[in-house]
Amino acid sequence: MKSLEKFAPSHPQKTRILPRTKRWGWWLLLGIATVFSFVQIAGDGRRLINSGGWTLFWRFWRAALRPDLTSEFLEITLQAVGVTLSYAAFGTFLALAVGFAGGIVLSERWWEGVENHYRGRGRQKGFEFRMARTLLRVLLAVPRGIHELIWGLILLNILGLDPLTAVLAIAIPFGAITAKVFAELLDETVPAAFLTLINSGTRPGSALFYTLVPQTITDLLAYGFYRFECAVRSAAVLGIIGAGGLGYQILLSLQSLRYNQLWTLFFALCLLSGAIDLWSGLVRQQMRDGKAEKSSSGGGVGKKGSRLGISLWAAAALIPWSFYFLQPQLSLLWSPRTSMLIGQIGRESFPPRLPDGGVMVLFDLAGQTLAMSVMAALLAAAIGIFFSVPAARLSITLSGYPQALSQPVFVVSRIILLFMRAIPAPIWALVLLFILFPGILPGAIALALYNGGVLGRLMAEVNENQDLRPLLALQTHGASWGQVVFYGIFPAGWLRYLAYALYRWEIAIRATVIVGLVGAGGLGRLLTQQVSAFDYRRLPFTLLFYIGLTLIVDLMSGWVRRMMR
């Protein structure tokens, strides 16, 4: 996704040949991880396939041809779409507000300016400021590492089924993630003007808002629209725990085996997700075009800039509409009952206790979680690579097949990828439980289908951004379509494929908790059981293992990407 490259995992700008030892080392690590995952999935000797569920499985897929289009159910579907959209819009707005404030206090530039400001007044506070910044980073790493589903379950016990529960469950982790991204944007901006104002005696806040913020606000808004896309899918997931919306209706239809209604909801979720993806992409494109037009016209606002203004006003109008549609009870935030419940949870959490079976149970479940995420990342990467060529527009330009065939293949591939990433992973897991027994395997496949839809889109856009001249030269010299793919397209894009796959591995390790809700193994299942059973005394150790495992995966993924650079 070209417009989001700065928010996506780092990737090399030029392809280079890695040393042979490093290449063999990476392949060895990949092989060990794959074997470890297979051993975890099949090592306990349990049956994996439920042969008695194939009848329901095929009934489910045949119902796609006959969705429920009655007026009564379409009205229910439209109401659910409004709830899901409102959760996503209002949650994203709060996340951007938290991210804007948090990004400033997390940025090195801000603390550098504060330190210089105090130094100019003869007061040395460098050590105190570095400690404060480190403490803030650690504090914001905790909400970032906990999946929004866990936040939803915790808030459900405090706020009940009020819409505020789903909104805050999205806003808290997304706000922490946005703060980290915005801080990095501020730190990557050239600080000359900012430091000049600081040295002239301007307060750090004023200097920041007059120099660095105007240079980064467009990128923050672009990232906000990307977060909006993710929030729609998160809102659907939160519906599964009773928050309402499309996810809740999907769960009800699936539990009652009303597959015709289920497919109506699936199609509605795909249309909503596709529309948000398209709108988000158009806005980011308008931001890039508007910035280029402004610089070429000497600062004036042209036609593209005015279109961007309309899009931003439309996005801003969603916020009050979402508040009116949901009507959340904001008074719950400061009500005595909320304070009492938070205090009760705090008291019941200490002293923390290990789960039954001790620390070895946590290590065993952590191994299951890691195996699930590795298998999900491998399968998702395979799906992404498979669709990366037919879902890219260059397949139309370079295809050796007739135009009448290549165009439909492109459209169908894009629709399949949209469907895969629009359906939440827990729903995929529930469908797979028709033919698979509960455990790691259905959770890994469900995560792979969802992340494969995301990776297919990202990898296709990597291919679309390639230079066509070498590929056309291969075709001119008589290379077949397969030879162009394997000798031209894949070698030029494989490093970015790997970077995106590693990034989705980080996402998958956090998302194991949501498939744990519906019967997959690992720490996610234990976490959801403990929160649902109000077992707050055993929850801290499980959360500690879960967050520690996600941090280890983040560090490993980041290390590999740095080696690639």
RODO-2510 file (C-alpha; in nm, 4 decimals, decimal comma):
residues 565
     n   res          X          Y          Z
     1     m     0,0000     0,0000     0,0000
     2     k     0,2111     0,2816    -0,1297
     3     s     0,0421     0,5571     0,0675
     4     l     0,0932     0,3693     0,3928
     5     e     0,4535     0,2581     0,3464
     6     k     0,5761     0,4735     0,6330
     7     f     0,3248     0,3086     0,8664
     8     a     0,3936    -0,0441     0,7422
     9     p     0,6991    -0,2474     0,8299
    10     s     1,0288    -0,1098     0,7124
    11     h     1,1479    -0,2608     0,3899
    12     p     1,4570    -0,2181     0,1789
    13     q     1,4551     0,0329    -0,0997
    14     k     1,7037    -0,1637    -0,3080
    15     t     1,7317    -0,5353    -0,3478
    16     r     2,0684    -0,6685    -0,2360
    17     i     2,2191    -1,0135    -0,2142
    18     l     2,2334    -1,1432     0,1405
    19     p     2,5405    -1,3361     0,2563
    20     r     2,5009    -1,7102     0,2051
    21     t     2,5360    -1,7828     0,5788
    22     k     2,2533    -1,5437     0,6649
    23     r     2,0285    -1,6882     0,3971
    24     w     2,0878    -2,0438     0,5237
    25     g     2,0413    -1,9252     0,8813
    26     w     1,7021    -1,7740     0,7977
    27     w     1,5889    -2,0844     0,6127
    28     l     1,7004    -2,2962     0,9089
    29     l     1,5021    -2,0801     1,1533
    30     l     1,1987    -2,0987     0,9262
    31     g     1,2267    -2,4761     0,9088
    32     i     1,2582    -2,5084     1,2863
    33     a     0,9549    -2,2834     1,3393
    34     t     0,7503    -2,4851     1,0893
    35     v     0,8417    -2,8190     1,2479
    36     f     0,7683    -2,6773     1,5937
    37     s     0,4228    -2,5656     1,4787
    38     f     0,3395    -2,9044     1,3259
    39     v     0,4546    -3,0841     1,6421
    40     q     0,2368    -2,8581     1,8586
    41     i    -0,0676    -2,9084     1,6355
    42     a    -0,0455    -3,2844     1,5930
    43     g     0,1781    -3,3836     1,8837
    44     d    -0,0968    -3,4582     2,1373
    45     g    -0,2406    -3,7369     1,9224
    46     r    -0,5945    -3,5955     1,9138
    47     r    -0,8122    -3,6225     1,6072
    48     l    -0,8077    -3,3082     1,3977
    49     i    -1,0874    -3,3608     1,1446
    50     n    -1,4534    -3,4037     1,2380
    51     s    -1,5971    -3,6111     0,9550
    52     g    -1,9512    -3,5714     1,0873
    53     g    -1,9581    -3,1985     1,0206
    54     w    -1,9273    -3,1991     0,6427
    55     t    -2,3054    -3,1906     0,5912
    56     l    -2,3396    -2,8627     0,7827
    57     f    -2,0255    -2,7300     0,6153
    58     w    -2,1669    -2,7753     0,2655
    59     r    -2,5077    -2,6409     0,3739
    60     f    -2,3288    -2,3291     0,4900
    61     w    -2,1613    -2,2698     0,1537
    62     r    -2,4729    -2,3512    -0,0534
    63     a    -2,6640    -2,0864     0,1411
    64     a    -2,4409    -1,8212    -0,0194
    65     l    -2,6543    -1,8522    -0,3327
    66     r    -2,9738    -1,7762    -0,1384
    67     p    -2,9127    -1,4944     0,1141
    68     d    -3,2081    -1,3709     0,3177
    69     l    -3,3290    -1,0545     0,1442
    70     t    -3,6607    -1,0093     0,3225
    71     s    -3,7427    -0,6547     0,4243
    72     e    -3,7520    -0,7405     0,7955
    73     f    -3,4034    -0,8905     0,7983
    74     l    -3,2594    -0,6209     0,5715
    75     e    -3,3794    -0,3658     0,8261
    76     i    -3,1990    -0,5564     1,1028
    77     t    -2,8874    -0,5731     0,8853
    78     l    -2,8933    -0,2004     0,8125
    79     q    -2,9255    -0,1247     1,1840
    80     a    -2,6282    -0,3530     1,2560
    81     v    -2,4232    -0,1786     0,9860
    82     g    -2,4946     0,1558     1,1500
    83     v    -2,3835     0,0268     1,4903
    84     t    -2,0596    -0,1201     1,3540
    85     l    -1,9799     0,1960     1,1561
    86     s    -2,0521     0,4168     1,4574
    87     y    -1,8284     0,2108     1,6857
    88     a    -1,5460     0,2358     1,4323
    89     a    -1,5851     0,6095     1,3641
    90     f    -1,6188     0,7226     1,7266
    91     g    -1,3460     0,4837     1,8462
    92     t    -1,1075     0,6070     1,5779
    93     f    -1,1771     0,9697     1,6700
    94     l    -1,0906     0,9048     2,0353
    95     a    -0,7845     0,7028     1,9311
    96     l    -0,6581     0,9943     1,7206
    97     a    -0,7107     1,2346     2,0111
    98     v    -0,5197     1,0046     2,2476
    99     g    -0,2548     0,9380     1,9838
   100     f    -0,2018     1,3079     1,9141
   101     a    -0,1434     1,3914     2,2807
   102     g     0,0483     1,0727     2,3531
   103     g     0,2653     1,1074     2,0436
   104     i     0,3843     1,4477     2,1559
   105     v     0,4877     1,3360     2,5036
   106     l     0,6519     1,0207     2,3643
   107     s     0,8570     1,1949     2,0958
   108     e     1,2276     1,2562     2,1424
   109     r     1,1888     1,5987     1,9827
   110     w     0,9484     1,7150     2,2554
   111     w     1,1772     1,6052     2,5392
   112     e     1,4791     1,7474     2,3574
   113     g     1,3014     2,0800     2,3352
   114     v     1,1987     2,0695     2,7027
   115     e     1,5536     1,9835     2,8080
   116     n     1,7001     2,2687     2,5998
   117     h     1,4369     2,5060     2,7376
   118     y     1,5319     2,4297     3,0985
   119     r     1,9039     2,4257     3,0172
   120     g     1,8701     2,7795     2,8839
   121     r     1,7435     2,8778     3,2276
   122     g     2,0372     2,7142     3,4015
   123     r     1,8500     2,4007     3,5157
   124     q     1,9819     2,0565     3,4181
   125     k     1,7089     1,7909     3,4112
   126     g     1,8288     1,5575     3,1357
   127     f     1,8266     1,2401     3,3458
   128     e     1,4791     1,3101     3,4904
   129     f     1,3352     1,3773     3,1450
   130     r     1,4834     1,0591     2,9978
   131     m     1,3400     0,8573     3,2848
   132     a     0,9977     1,0191     3,2416
   133     r     0,9957     0,9453     2,8680
   134     t     1,1020     0,5820     2,9265
   135     l     0,8299     0,5379     3,1894
   136     l     0,5649     0,6778     2,9539
   137     r     0,6768     0,4446     2,6756
   138     v     0,6517     0,1452     2,9071
   139     l     0,3073     0,2514     3,0301
   140     l     0,1723     0,2910     2,6758
   141     a     0,3233    -0,0429     2,5699
   142     v     0,0779    -0,2253     2,7981
   143     p    -0,2504    -0,1112     2,6343
   144     r    -0,0863    -0,1522     2,2949
   145     g     0,0004    -0,5142     2,3682
   146     i    -0,3491    -0,6145     2,4864
   147     h    -0,5983    -0,6953     2,2110
   148     e    -0,9154    -0,4882     2,1892
   149     l    -1,1219    -0,8020     2,2589
   150     i    -0,9643    -0,8347     2,6048
   151     w    -1,0304    -0,4663     2,6653
   152     g    -1,3888    -0,5263     2,5595
   153     l    -1,4332    -0,8151     2,8031
   154     i    -1,2824    -0,6139     3,0901
   155     l    -1,4884    -0,3036     3,0129
   156     l    -1,7979    -0,5199     2,9747
   157     n    -1,7639    -0,6166     3,3406
   158     i    -1,7319    -0,2499     3,4391
   159     l    -1,9591    -0,0539     3,2024
   160     g    -2,2018    -0,3261     3,0981
   161     l    -2,3488    -0,3416     2,7474
   162     d    -2,3442     0,0337     2,6942
   163     p    -2,2013     0,1379     2,3526
   164     l    -1,9201     0,3094     2,5430
   165     t    -1,7734    -0,0367     2,6078
   166     a    -1,7032    -0,1091     2,2403
   167     v    -1,5923     0,2487     2,1670
   168     l    -1,3346     0,2493     2,4489
   169     a    -1,2206    -0,1055     2,3657
   170     i    -1,1215     0,0278     2,0219
   171     a    -0,9920     0,3661     2,1399
   172     i    -0,7545     0,2429     2,4148
   173     p    -0,5256     0,0070     2,2146
   174     f    -0,5612     0,2035     1,8905
   175     g    -0,4770     0,5251     2,0768
   176     a    -0,1584     0,3710     2,2184
   177     i    -0,0576     0,2442     1,8724
   178     t    -0,1325     0,5833     1,7149
   179     a     0,0740     0,7587     1,9829
   180     k     0,3748     0,5434     1,8947
   181     v     0,3323     0,6111     1,5220
   182     f     0,2830     0,9874     1,5697
   183     a     0,5890     1,0065     1,7957
   184     e     0,7951     0,8397     1,5233
   185     l     0,6584     1,0846     1,2650
   186     l     0,7611     1,3791     1,4839
   187     d     1,1053     1,2307     1,5436
   188     e     1,1638     1,1734     1,1714
   189     t     1,0832     1,5378     1,0859
   190     v     1,3776     1,7760     1,0315
   191     p     1,4060     1,9637     1,3662
   192     a     1,5996     2,2736     1,2524
   193     a     1,3068     2,5186     1,2768
   194     f     1,1884     2,3663     1,6046
   195     l     1,5307     2,3972     1,7711
   196     t     1,5719     2,7500     1,6382
   197     l     1,2541     2,8601     1,8143
   198     i     1,3564     2,6774     2,1331
   199     n     1,6967     2,8468     2,1353
   200     s     1,5308     3,1837     2,0873
   201     g     1,3303     3,1325     2,4078
   202     t     0,9994     2,9995     2,2728
   203     r     0,8200     2,7486     2,4941
   204     p     0,8442     2,3862     2,3726
   205     g     0,4686     2,3529     2,3199
   206     s     0,4442     2,6641     2,1032
   207     a     0,7567     2,5712     1,9079
   208     l     0,6211     2,2225     1,8415
   209     f     0,2809     2,3433     1,7206
   210     y     0,4333     2,6040     1,4893
   211     t     0,6987     2,3791     1,3317
   212     l     0,6718     2,0001     1,3635
   213     v     0,2943     1,9511     1,3949
   214     p     0,2056     2,1267     1,0649
   215     q     0,4582     1,9057     0,8854
   216     t     0,3179     1,5809     1,0268
   217     i    -0,0555     1,6416     1,0676
   218     t    -0,1324     1,5221     0,7129
   219     d     0,0483     1,1957     0,7738
   220     l    -0,1368     1,1552     1,1046
   221     l    -0,4713     1,2014     0,9286
   222     a    -0,3690     0,9500     0,6614
   223     y    -0,2818     0,7018     0,9334
   224     g    -0,6134     0,7816     1,1019
   225     f    -0,8018     0,6672     0,7918
   226     y    -0,5960     0,3484     0,7883
   227     r    -0,6915     0,2943     1,1542
   228     f    -1,0545     0,3549     1,0563
   229     e    -1,0328     0,0582     0,8183
   230     c    -0,8974    -0,1598     1,1012
   231     a    -1,1580    -0,0259     1,3460
   232     v    -1,4453    -0,1490     1,1271
   233     r    -1,3136    -0,5039     1,1519
   234     s    -1,2442    -0,4645     1,5252
   235     a    -1,5990    -0,3389     1,5801
   236     a    -1,7310    -0,6522     1,4106
   237     v    -1,5161    -0,8686     1,6401
   238     l    -1,6419    -0,6860     1,9501
   239     g    -1,9979    -0,7670     1,8475
   240     i    -1,9208    -1,1308     1,9229
   241     i    -1,8961    -1,0551     2,2978
   242     g    -2,2409    -0,8950     2,2950
   243     a    -2,1611    -0,5361     2,1955
   244     g    -2,4086    -0,5440     1,9051
   245     g    -2,3562    -0,4676     1,5399
   246     l    -2,2785    -0,7013     1,2526
   247     g    -2,0572    -0,9300     1,4600
   248     y    -2,3338    -0,9931     1,7126
   249     q    -2,5918    -1,0642     1,4428
   250     i    -2,3477    -1,2959     1,2641
   251     l    -2,2928    -1,4923     1,5846
   252     l    -2,6690    -1,5243     1,6451
   253     s    -2,7346    -1,6474     1,2910
   254     l    -2,4454    -1,8930     1,3066
   255     q    -2,5534    -2,0359     1,6419
   256     s    -2,9100    -2,0824     1,5183
   257     l    -2,7852    -2,2344     1,1864
   258     r    -2,9671    -1,9687     0,9798
   259     y    -2,7121    -1,9685     0,7027
   260     n    -2,9207    -1,7599     0,4614
   261     q    -2,9267    -1,4749     0,7128
   262     l    -2,5590    -1,5310     0,7843
   263     w    -2,4629    -1,4704     0,4228
   264     t    -2,6713    -1,1537     0,4102
   265     l    -2,4672    -1,0253     0,7041
   266     f    -2,1428    -1,1423     0,5433
   267     f    -2,2206    -0,9513     0,2248
   268     a    -2,3136    -0,6409     0,4261
   269     l    -1,9848    -0,6589     0,6179
   270     c    -1,7906    -0,7000     0,2925
   271     l    -1,9662    -0,4001     0,1363
   272     l    -1,9025    -0,1872     0,4447
   273     s    -1,5372    -0,2902     0,4668
   274     g    -1,4867    -0,2432     0,0932
   275     a    -1,6484     0,1012     0,0956
   276     i    -1,4308     0,2155     0,3888
   277     d    -1,1187     0,0746     0,2217
   278     l    -1,2026     0,2555    -0,1011
   279     w    -1,2836     0,5844     0,0744
   280     s    -0,9700     0,5623     0,2869
   281     g    -0,7544     0,4975    -0,0196
   282     l    -0,9114     0,7879    -0,2089
   283     v    -0,8559     1,0273     0,0821
   284     r    -0,4903     0,9282     0,1136
   285     q    -0,4483     0,9705    -0,2622
   286     q    -0,6136     1,3137    -0,2421
   287     m    -0,3744     1,4081     0,0398
   288     r    -0,0732     1,3172    -0,1727
   289     d    -0,2131     1,4926    -0,4800
   290     g    -0,3162     1,7973    -0,2796
   291     k     0,0292     1,8256    -0,1231
   292     a     0,1955     1,8017    -0,4647
   293     e    -0,0503     2,0512    -0,6159
   294     k     0,0049     2,2943    -0,3295
   295     s     0,3816     2,2847    -0,3656
   296     s     0,3646     2,3294    -0,7438
   297     s     0,1174     2,6189    -0,7262
   298     g     0,3046     2,8089    -0,4554
   299     g     0,0708     2,7248    -0,1670
   300     g    -0,2699     2,7713    -0,3272
   301     v    -0,5550     2,5225    -0,2910
   302     g    -0,6609     2,3678    -0,6206
   303     k    -0,9336     2,1323    -0,7295
   304     k    -0,7747     1,8281    -0,5672
   305     g    -0,7260     2,0183    -0,2422
   306     s    -1,0942     2,1130    -0,2385
   307     r    -1,1932     1,7483    -0,2930
   308     l    -0,9765     1,6572     0,0020
   309     g    -1,1544     1,9198     0,2102
   310     i    -1,4925     1,7679     0,1226
   311     s    -1,3682     1,4223     0,2197
   312     l    -1,2337     1,5484     0,5530
   313     w    -1,5587     1,7323     0,6309
   314     a    -1,7520     1,4130     0,5504
   315     a    -1,5280     1,2187     0,7889
   316     a    -1,5715     1,4848     1,0569
   317     a    -1,9509     1,4667     1,0169
   318     l    -1,9378     1,0959     1,1013
   319     i    -1,8284     1,1751     1,4572
   320     p    -2,1382     1,3651     1,5814
   321     w    -2,3594     1,1301     1,3795
   322     s    -2,1989     0,8296     1,5525
   323     f    -2,2478     0,9887     1,8936
   324     y    -2,6144     1,0598     1,8166
   325     f    -2,6706     0,7114     1,6736
   326     l    -2,5093     0,5278     1,9656
   327     q    -2,6081     0,7678     2,2462
   328     p    -2,3421     0,6378     2,4883
   329     q    -2,3811     0,7232     2,8563
   330     l    -2,0675     0,9257     2,9187
   331     s    -2,1687     0,9662     3,2819
   332     l    -2,0660     0,6026     3,3339
   333     l    -1,7034     0,7136     3,3212
   334     w    -1,7302     0,9089     3,6474
   335     s    -2,0201     0,7327     3,8149
   336     p    -1,9679     0,5938     4,1706
   337     r    -2,0591     0,2433     4,0505
   338     t    -1,7784     0,2474     3,7917
   339     s    -1,5274     0,3619     4,0533
   340     m    -1,6478     0,0898     4,2882
   341     l    -1,6125    -0,1829     4,0209
   342     i    -1,2639    -0,0681     3,9193
   343     g    -1,1575    -0,0685     4,2832
   344     q    -1,3092    -0,4121     4,3306
   345     i    -1,1210    -0,5501     4,0294
   346     g    -0,7999    -0,3971     4,1621
   347     r    -0,8488    -0,5542     4,5050
   348     e    -0,9396    -0,8931     4,3575
   349     s    -0,6275    -0,8917     4,1384
   350     f    -0,3842    -0,8894     4,4310
   351     p    -0,2036    -1,0843     4,5379
   352     p    -0,1880    -1,2512     4,1929
   353     r    -0,1907    -1,6294     4,1709
   354     l    -0,0680    -1,8752     3,9123
   355     p    -0,3336    -2,0784     3,7294
   356     d    -0,3977    -2,4398     3,8219
   357     g    -0,0925    -2,6396     3,7181
   358     g     0,1524    -2,3600     3,7904
   359     v     0,3929    -2,1815     3,5619
   360     m     0,4448    -2,4876     3,3374
   361     v     0,0846    -2,4538     3,2192
   362     l     0,1573    -2,0984     3,1074
   363     f     0,4725    -2,2083     2,9247
   364     d     0,2774    -2,4872     2,7517
   365     l    -0,0004    -2,2501     2,6453
   366     a     0,2583    -1,9940     2,5325
   367     g     0,4081    -2,2634     2,3097
   368     q     0,0644    -2,3352     2,1620
   369     t     0,0083    -1,9653     2,1021
   370     l     0,3465    -1,9264     1,9314
   371     a     0,2832    -2,2338     1,7146
   372     m    -0,0602    -2,1016     1,6158
   373     s     0,0836    -1,7625     1,5154
   374     v     0,3732    -1,9158     1,3182
   375     m     0,1425    -2,1500     1,1262
   376     a    -0,1016    -1,8643     1,0630
   377     a     0,1775    -1,6383     0,9328
   378     l     0,3163    -1,9104     0,7030
   379     l    -0,0248    -1,9949     0,5567
   380     a    -0,1162    -1,6255     0,5235
   381     a     0,2105    -1,5563     0,3396
   382     a     0,1374    -1,8451     0,1009
   383     i    -0,2129    -1,7086     0,0362
   384     g    -0,0775    -1,3570    -0,0153
   385     i     0,1895    -1,4692    -0,2617
   386     f    -0,0633    -1,6832    -0,4514
   387     f    -0,2982    -1,3861    -0,5011
   388     s    -0,0283    -1,1190    -0,5336
   389     v    -0,0033    -1,1518    -0,9107
   390     p    -0,3662    -1,2064    -1,0252
   391     a    -0,4841    -0,9325    -0,7838
   392     a    -0,2335    -0,6790    -0,9212
   393     r    -0,3186    -0,4536    -1,2121
   394     l     0,0075    -0,5411    -1,3832
   395     s    -0,1434    -0,8846    -1,4490
   396     i    -0,3737    -0,7069    -1,6961
   397     t    -0,0840    -0,5210    -1,8581
   398     l     0,1558    -0,8143    -1,8796
   399     s    -0,0763    -1,1121    -1,9012
   400     g    -0,0199    -1,3520    -2,1843
   401     y    -0,3906    -1,4290    -2,1755
   402     p    -0,6605    -1,2353    -2,3604
   403     q    -0,7822    -0,9135    -2,1981
   404     a    -1,1307    -1,0627    -2,1656
   405     l    -0,9878    -1,3273    -1,9276
   406     s    -0,7260    -1,1282    -1,7326
   407     q    -0,9703    -0,8535    -1,6276
   408     p    -1,2236    -1,0948    -1,4668
   409     v    -0,9381    -1,2790    -1,2910
   410     f    -0,8198    -0,9495    -1,1436
   411     v    -1,1684    -0,8536    -1,0232
   412     v    -1,2462    -1,1978    -0,8784
   413     s    -0,9100    -1,2078    -0,6982
   414     r    -0,9726    -0,8686    -0,5392
   415     i    -1,3235    -0,9754    -0,4299
   416     i    -1,1892    -1,2969    -0,2733
   417     l    -0,9224    -1,1031    -0,0807
   418     l    -1,1814    -0,8490     0,0372
   419     f    -1,4090    -1,1292     0,1569
   420     m    -1,1252    -1,3022     0,3420
   421     r    -1,0166    -0,9924     0,5349
   422     a    -1,3675    -0,8569     0,5934
   423     i    -1,4850    -1,1642     0,7878
   424     p    -1,3458    -1,1601     1,1444
   425     a    -1,1101    -1,4422     1,2387
   426     p    -1,3429    -1,5780     1,5137
   427     i    -1,6191    -1,6240     1,2545
   428     w    -1,3789    -1,8116     1,0281
   429     a    -1,2882    -2,0269     1,3304
   430     l    -1,6544    -2,1035     1,4031
   431     v    -1,7099    -2,2081     1,0414
   432     l    -1,4006    -2,4298     1,0503
   433     l    -1,5276    -2,5963     1,3681
   434     f    -1,7892    -2,7692     1,1507
   435     i    -1,5149    -2,9964     1,0157
   436     l    -1,2281    -2,9539     1,2652
   437     f    -1,2107    -3,0297     1,6331
   438     p    -1,1335    -2,7390     1,8695
   439     g    -0,7645    -2,6671     1,9075
   440     i    -0,4716    -2,4902     1,7487
   441     l    -0,5455    -2,5931     1,3875
   442     p    -0,8814    -2,4144     1,3343
   443     g    -0,7408    -2,1064     1,5089
   444     a    -0,4315    -2,1025     1,2856
   445     i    -0,6330    -2,1489     0,9647
   446     a    -0,8837    -1,8798     1,0694
   447     l    -0,6049    -1,6314     1,1364
   448     a    -0,4372    -1,7317     0,8099
   449     l    -0,7525    -1,6641     0,6062
   450     y    -0,7985    -1,3197     0,7599
   451     n    -0,4317    -1,2186     0,7397
   452     g    -0,4004    -1,3778     0,3959
   453     g    -0,6649    -1,1367     0,2696
   454     v    -0,4617    -0,8461     0,4062
   455     l    -0,1288    -0,9775     0,2757
   456     g    -0,2721    -1,0498    -0,0681
   457     r    -0,3753    -0,6875    -0,0995
   458     l    -0,0417    -0,5544     0,0283
   459     m     0,1678    -0,7866    -0,1879
   460     a    -0,0437    -0,7084    -0,4941
   461     e     0,0229    -0,3382    -0,4417
   462     v     0,3955    -0,4116    -0,4063
   463     n     0,3788    -0,5751    -0,7492
   464     e     0,1819    -0,2836    -0,8916
   465     n     0,4551    -0,0417    -0,7804
   466     q     0,7284    -0,2343    -0,9629
   467     d     0,9068    -0,0966    -1,2668
   468     l     0,7367    -0,2517    -1,5699
   469     r     1,0293    -0,2063    -1,8087
   470     p     1,2286    -0,5160    -1,7029
   471     l     0,9106    -0,7249    -1,7104
   472     l     0,8146    -0,6004    -2,0560
   473     a     1,1695    -0,6720    -2,1716
   474     l     1,1349    -1,0326    -2,0558
   475     q     0,8111    -1,0688    -2,2501
   476     t     0,9672    -0,9070    -2,5572
   477     h     1,2465    -1,1657    -2,5525
   478     g     0,9947    -1,4482    -2,5564
   479     a     0,9546    -1,5302    -2,1866
   480     s     0,6286    -1,6975    -2,0956
   481     w     0,3912    -1,5546    -1,8360
   482     g     0,5161    -1,8016    -1,5752
   483     q     0,8782    -1,7093    -1,6455
   484     v     0,7966    -1,3382    -1,6089
   485     v     0,6387    -1,4110    -1,2701
   486     f     0,9155    -1,6356    -1,1321
   487     y     1,2142    -1,4529    -1,2840
   488     g     1,0874    -1,0953    -1,2809
   489     i     0,8027    -1,0185    -1,0413
   490     f     0,8830    -1,2440    -0,7439
   491     p     1,2599    -1,1721    -0,7236
   492     a     1,1957    -0,7970    -0,7273
   493     g     0,9346    -0,8085    -0,4522
   494     w     1,0284    -1,0965    -0,2229
   495     l     1,2023    -0,8816     0,0400
   496     r     0,8915    -0,6693     0,0794
   497     y     0,6778    -0,9832     0,0866
   498     l     0,8913    -1,1069     0,3752
   499     a     0,8705    -0,7737     0,5572
   500     y     0,4910    -0,7669     0,5318
   501     a     0,4666    -1,1333     0,6375
   502     l     0,6763    -1,0609     0,9472
   503     y     0,4565    -0,7645     1,0281
   504     r     0,1432    -0,9789     1,0009
   505     w     0,3110    -1,2327     1,2300
   506     e     0,3192    -0,9597     1,4929
   507     i    -0,0518    -0,8999     1,4302
   508     a    -0,1300    -1,2730     1,4399
   509     i     0,0336    -1,3286     1,7797
   510     r    -0,1950    -1,0613     1,9280
   511     a    -0,4994    -1,1939     1,7434
   512     t    -0,4632    -1,5441     1,8859
   513     v    -0,6718    -1,4167     2,1749
   514     i    -0,9785    -1,3627     1,9565
   515     v    -0,9818    -1,7168     1,8169
   516     g    -0,9214    -1,8424     2,1709
   517     l    -1,2654    -1,7037     2,2483
   518     v    -1,4271    -1,9674     2,0252
   519     g    -1,2288    -2,2747     2,1259
   520     a    -0,8775    -2,2426     1,9841
   521     g    -0,6020    -2,3224     2,2306
   522     g    -0,3226    -2,1140     2,3733
   523     l    -0,3086    -1,8224     2,6109
   524     g    -0,6016    -1,6545     2,4362
   525     r    -0,8441    -1,9216     2,5486
   526     l    -0,7191    -1,9026     2,9078
   527     l    -0,7381    -1,5219     2,9037
   528     t    -1,0975    -1,5144     2,7834
   529     q    -1,1967    -1,7827     3,0352
   530     q    -1,0404    -1,5910     3,3238
   531     v    -1,1998    -1,2574     3,2256
   532     s    -1,5403    -1,4167     3,1653
   533     a    -1,5230    -1,5983     3,5021
   534     f    -1,4094    -1,2811     3,6882
   535     d    -1,0915    -1,4679     3,7871
   536     y    -0,8882    -1,1489     3,8240
   537     r    -0,6409    -1,2999     4,0699
   538     r    -0,5024    -1,5398     3,8079
   539     l    -0,5359    -1,2931     3,5201
   540     p    -0,2149    -1,0870     3,5841
   541     f     0,0262    -1,3784     3,5297
   542     t    -0,1553    -1,4851     3,2139
   543     l    -0,1496    -1,1287     3,0826
   544     l     0,2196    -1,1032     3,1684
   545     f     0,2988    -1,4135     2,9625
   546     y     0,0759    -1,2927     2,6772
   547     i     0,2319    -0,9451     2,6610
   548     g     0,5815    -1,0898     2,7035
   549     l     0,5261    -1,3295     2,4139
   550     t     0,3992    -1,0502     2,1869
   551     l     0,7016    -0,8351     2,2764
   552     i     0,9389    -1,1245     2,1964
   553     v     0,7743    -1,1728     1,8574
   554     d     0,7931    -0,7968     1,7928
   555     l     1,1642    -0,7957     1,8766
   556     m     1,2346    -1,0999     1,6568
   557     s     1,0374    -0,9565     1,3658
   558     g     1,2063    -0,6177     1,4024
   559     w     1,5491    -0,7816     1,4195
   560     v     1,4924    -0,9695     1,0942
   561     r     1,3661    -0,6553     0,9199
   562     r     1,6704    -0,4592     1,0389
   563     m     1,8948    -0,7347     0,9039
   564     m     1,7152    -0,7011     0,5702
   565     r     1,7909    -0,3284     0,5657
***
